[in-house]
Amino acid sequence: MSDECDPVAPAADADDPTRWLHRLRNELNTVSMACAAAEAVLDAGSADKAQTNLRRAQAACARAAALLAQAPPRG
């Protein structure tokens, strides 16, 4: 899961819009899956596991924001 990766590689994808978009999509998928998992474990009564998944979603949001700040130039 992408939440195990450290922060976004600085400008590494600035020259490769396809790779940049792929990484952005991965982060958004991580957010979606982590939120769904948080909801499921909350329904099962596990607030601790829900918090873990919410932290995972927050980290992915931060990585997505960093990627957006490094968006490749549009041409």
Helices and strands as residue ranges (DSSP letters): G 2-4, H 17-43, H 47-69
